Amino acid sequence: MATVAERPALLSAVTPAASRTEGVLRAYGAAEVLVIPLLAILVAALLFAAFIGALGKSPVQLYQLVYTGAFGTWFSWQNTLLRAAPLLLTALCVALPAQLGMVVIGGEGALVLGGLSAAAVAIPMQGFPPALVIAVMVLAGMAAGAAWIGGAGALRAYRGVNETISSLLLSYIAIAVMNHFVEGVLRDPASLNKPSTAHIGVVNMIGVLPGTRVHWGLLIGIAACLIAWFLVKRTTFGFAGRITGGNIRAARLQGLPVERLIVIFCALGGAMAGFAGMIEVAAVHGRANASLIAGYGYTGILVAFLARQHPLAVIPVSVLLGGIAAAGGLVQRRMGLPDATMLVFQGILFVLILLSETAYGRISFLQPPAERT
């Protein structure tokens, strides 16, 4: 048995080897997380090309137009970033609860209610300082989203209701609630063809980044992803959430407040989606109406899954998916295809991403040499 004096020498001999082993495992794990989604994107692109070819169109021309419409010009880049801004926040609505192993897909409803609430509080505040109005709109939008998705979390925590089903069904209720108020007590009489609330006021709108058409919501979304990463990876609160997601029974044995963590993480995710709705009202539409139902909440699900629920990976994936959506109009005009054609690609990609989950730990060249068979 080693003496006390001999232990430091033994530790110095063992620790470097252990560190090297840990470094190798981490490197292979990082490669797996990067390579498998890229392979899924490649396979999805090939399947979509076959689909376009079956329609009698040129896949090469399609992808040329997608690149041009998404990233080919400064004008295209601005459209891409405008589409990416809300995706940054709606993806966090999925990614944050996912840290606890939950699959929340109700971001669309939280976004809609966030936008409606923001407009509802801004309309009677005409004449107040714009900074105060915007701050109240932010609080109202985030509170509405947090209550909506937090409610789904509470149903899961205290009643055992599946959060995937409840959050999806709550989205339809949220859209119905918005339509009820927009076509009822909050309707602007001047909105004849498209029921809408009154305008929140030009002075209360969020401006654009200097020299661009991209509003400040983009930087807000990026900042939210950075804060979410810090919360999840660098705080005891985030660590408790990840412990709960890894093994809920062990978390209970350690005395962690599992039910409370579930509700809080869901509420935080919902707040992000509600914030996205507020930004859509304050930076894009100026009022609440059916334009809020643009599918950003559903696309955020794909972004989060493609990013493997990592808050920092959400940023580039949002830009990629935003570019694909922005290119839809150009594809429609040049190739005579419906604008919804790009939704087919998103659907194929989503299915491939789900299927790719079974590939983790199974691709030999992505495993450490000692684990290969």
N, C-alpha and C positions, 0 to 999 in steps of 0.2 A: 504494500500500500504506500502511495507517495506521501512524503512528509509535507508539512506546510511550506517548507523552503523549496521543495521540488515542484509544487503545483503551478507556480507562474510559468516555469519552463515548459511543463506539459501543456498548459493552456496556449502558450505561444506557438507550440508545435501543432496543436489541433485546430486552433482558430483560423489560421490562413486557409487550411484545406476546407474547413466548413464554409468559410467565406467564398472560396472559389466555387464550391458546389452550389451554394445559394445563388451566386452570380450567374452560373451556367443555367440553372433552372429558370431564373428570372429572364435571362436572354431568350431562351427557347419559348417561354410563356409569352413574352412580348412579340416574338415573331409569329406565333400562332394567332394571337389576337389581331395582328395586322394582315397576315397572309390570307386567312380564311375568309374574312369579309371581302377582300379584294377578289378572291376567286369567285365568291358568290356574285359580285358585281359583274365580273367577266362572263360567267355563265348566263346571267340574266340578260346581258347585252347580246349574247349570241342567240338566245331564244327569242328575244324581241326582234332581232334582225330577221330570223326565220319567219316570224309573224308578219313583219312588214313585206318580206319577199312574197309571202303567200297572198298578200293583197295586191301584188303586181307593182309594187313601188321599190325603189332602190334603197337598200339599207345604207350603202355608202353615202348617198346624198342625205339621207336622214341624219346620220351622225355628224356629217359636215354642218348641217343646219343647226343641230343641237349645240355643237361647239360654238358656232357663230352667234346663235341667239343667246347663249349663256355667258360666254367668256371672250368672244371674238373682238368686241369693241368696248370702248369706255361706256357707251350707252347701254350695251348688253350687261356689262358688269354692274351698273347701277340698278338695272332691273333685277338682276340676280340677288344683289344685296338687299333690295327692298323685299323680295320674297323670303330671304333667309332670316330677316329680323324677327318676325313672329315665331319662326320655327325654333329659334334658339330657346325661347321661353316655353313653348308647348312641348318641346322635347324634354325639358327639365321636369315637366309635369309627369312624365313617364319615368325618367331616370332617377328621380329622388325616391319615390316609393319603391322602386326596384332594388334599392340598396337593402331593403328588408325582404326581398324575394317576392314582392307584390307586382302584379301586372295591372296597372291602371290605364285605361284607354278612354277616359272621359274628358280629355282636355278640350275638345270642341265645345262641350257644354259650359265648362268653366270660362273659356274665352268669351263666349257669347254673353254670359251673364256679367262678366267683368266689364265688357264694353257697354252693356245696357246700364249697369250701375254707375259707371263713370259718367255717361251722358245724363243720367237722371239727376245726379248731384250737381252737375255743372250748369244745367239749364236755369235753375233758380238763383244761381250765384253770379249772374251777369252783373257787371259793375264792380265786383270784388277784384282785388289785385290778382293778376294772372298767376303769379307764383303760388298764391294760396289756393286758387281754383284747381291748378294742376296737382298740387299736393293732396287735396281732398279727393280728386279723381283717382289718383294712384291708390290711396287708402281704400276707397270704395271698391275699385276694381279688384284689388288683391283680396280684400275681405270677402267679396262675393265668391271668387274662385276658391279661396281657402275653405269657406263654409261648405261649398258644393262637393269638392273632392274629399275634404275632411269628413264630411258626412258618410261618404262611401267607405272611408277608412274606419269610422266608428262602427258602421254596420259589420265590417269584417272583424274588428277587434272584440266587440261585445255581443254580437249575435251570430257570428260565424258565416255571414253572407259573403259569397264570392265577390271580391272587389272588381274583377274584370266584367262580370255581368252587371253588377249594380252601377258601376261608373258609366258603362255604355248606355244603359237604360236611362240613367239620370241625364245624359246628354240630350236625349230626345225630349225629356221633360223641360230641360233648360231652354231648348229652342222654342218649344211651345209657349213657355212663360214669356220669352222675349217677344214672340209674335203677338201674344195677348196684350202686352203693354204698348208695343209700338203701334199696333192697330187700334188701341183703345185710349186709355187716359193720357199716354205720353205722345200721341200722334200729333204731328204738326199739320194743321188744316191745309197748309199750302202744299203738302206732299200728296199729290193726287194719284199719280201712276204707281209710285213706289212708297208705301207707308214708311215713314221715318219719324224720329223725334225731331224737335227743333234743333237748330245748329248750336253748338256749344259756344260759339263766338270765335271770330278769327284771332283775337288777342290771346285766347286760351289754347290755341293750337301749338303743338310741339314743332319747332322749326326743323330745318335740314342742316346737314353738315356743310360747312363752307365749300362752295365750288361744286356741289353735287346736288342730286335730287334725292339722296338717301337721307331719311330722317334720323334723329338721334336715337331712335329705338334700337338701331343696330348696335351702337356702343353700349346701350343699356343691357341688351341681351348678352353681349360678350362679357360685360362686367358681372352679370348674374351667373354665367357659367363659371367664371373664375371664383366667385364667392361660394358657389355650390361645391366646387372642387375642394376649396379650403375647408368648408364645413364637413364634407364627407371624409376627407383624407387626413385632415390635420387637427381635428378636435375630438375630445372624448365623446361628445354627443354623436358625431358621425361614426366613431368607432363602435359605440354601443349599437347603433343602427346596423352596422355591418355584421356585428356579432349576432344580432337577432336574425338577420337575413341568412347567415351561415348555418345556424342551428338554434331554432327557437326554443327547444327544450333546454339546451345548455344555457341560453340567455335567462330563462326563468330560474334555473338552478343558481345562477350567479346573482339573482335578485334584481335583474334589470326590469324596468317598468315597460314590459312588452306592449301592452295595450296602448299606453300613452305614446310610445314611440311610433306605433303604427298610425295613430291619428295625427301626430305632429308632422311626420314625413309626408303623409297624404295632403295635409293642409298646406304645407310648404309648396308641394308640387302644384296644387290647385291655385295657390297665390301667384305662381309664375304664369300659369295660363291666364288667370284673370288680369294680370299685368299686361299680357300680350293683347287682350281685348281692349284694355284702356288705351294702349298705344295705337291700336288700329283706329279707334275713335278720335283720339287727340292728334294724331299725326297724318292720318290718311283720309278718313271719311268725314270727320267733323260732326257726325251724328250717328245714332244707332239705327240700323236697319238690316235688311236681309243680306247686305253685303258682308256682314260679319261672318256669315256661314260660308266661309271660303275653303273649308277643308284643312286649315292649318293645324287644327287639333289632331286630325287623323294622320296627316303627313308627319307630324311630330312623333307619332308612334314609330314610324319607319326610321326616322332620324335616330331616335333613342336606341332602337334595336341594332341599327347599323353601327352606331357608336359604342355598342355593348355597354350602354348605361353609364359611360364615363363622361362626366360633365365637360372636360376639356375636348374630348373627341367630338362632342356635339357641335363644336364650332365649325370645323372643316366639313363635316357631313351636312350641316345645315346649308352651307354655301353650295355644296354639290347638288343637293336636292332642290334648293332654290333656283339654281341654274337650269336644271331639267324642267322645272315648272315654267320658268321665264321663257324657255325656248319653244313652248307649246304654240304660241301665236305665230311664230315664224314658220314652224312646220306646217301649220294649218294653211297659211297663205301660199307657201311655195309648193307644197306637195298635194294640196287638196284633201288633206286628212282632217278629221275632227280634232278640235283642240284637246279633247279628252283622250287622245291617243297616248299622250305621255302618262296618263293615269294607268294605262295598261302596263307600261314599263314599270311603274311604281308597284303595281300589284304583283308582277312577276318577281321583282326584286324582293318584295316583302316575303313571298313564299320561299324564295331561295335563302334568304337570311334565316328564316325559321328552320329550314331544313339543315342549314350549315351548323346549327347548334349541336347536331349529332356528330359532327366531324371533330370537335375538340377532343384532343387526347387520342385520336385515332389515325392521324396522318404521320407516317413513320419518320419522314425527313424533318418534321417539326418537333420530334421528341428527342430528349437527351440520349446520347449513345448508349448509356447503360440501360435505358428503358426500351430500346428498340428490340423487336422480336424478329 
